[in-house]
Amino acid sequence: MPKRCIVPTPKSIAASEIHAAIDRIAQAILQRHGKNPKLLLLGIANGGIELARRLGSRIPGARTGTLDISFHRDDIERQPIPKEFSPTHIPADVRGATVILVDDVLFSGRTVKAALDELFDHGRPERVELAVLIDRGHRRLPLTANYVGIEVSTFATQKIVVRLDPEKPAHDTIRIESTVA
C-alpha cells in the first residue's frame, strides 16, 4: 500500500504533487503485481482515461483501456448521456485477468459501482482493484480504493476539478471549488 498524502482542503494542487502521486500509485501496483501478463488498467470515462494511460506507461506489460459507464449510471434520468464520450475499449479478455479500475476522483462510490456493472458485462475477472488520484471521502456505498494518490478532506458542497493535460503534463491541475454560490 502506498504512503498516502493527506491534504487539508487546499484551493489547488500543483502539477509536481500530482506527478508524485501518480508515481506512488504506479510503484504500489508494481510492488503488488510485478509484471503480471494479465494486468489490465481500465480508465473510467472520462476522468480516469488519462490517468490509466499514465499509469500504464510506468508499469511494464500493463495493458490500458477504457470503460464507458453511461448506461450503468443511476442518475441517467437527471443527467443525460454526455455528447462526447469514450466508448468501452478493453484490450484483452477480462476473464481470469487482474483488472484495476482507474478514476480521477473517488467520492460517493456510485461511479465505481457503475464501472463494475460495465466490467462484468464483459466477463468475470480473477480480481478487481481500484486506483484513484484523489479520495475525497463522503462515500455512499461501501467501497474503498486499493491505491490512492492523494486524500483530500472536503465538504460535500465542494467540487474537485482534475485536469490532466495529455500534451503538457506540466499544466496538470487539481482545483477545489465551492458549489454553493
Secondary structure, 3 states (H helix, E strand, C coil): CCCCEEEECCCEECHHHHHHHHHHHHHHHHHHHCCCCCEEEEEECCCCHHHHHHHHHHCCCCEEEEECCHHHCCCCCCCCCCCCCCCCECCCCCCCCEEEEEEEEECCCHHHHHHHHHHHCCCCCCEEEEEEEEECCCCCCCCCCCEEEEEEECCCCEEEEEECCCCCHHHCEEEEEECCC
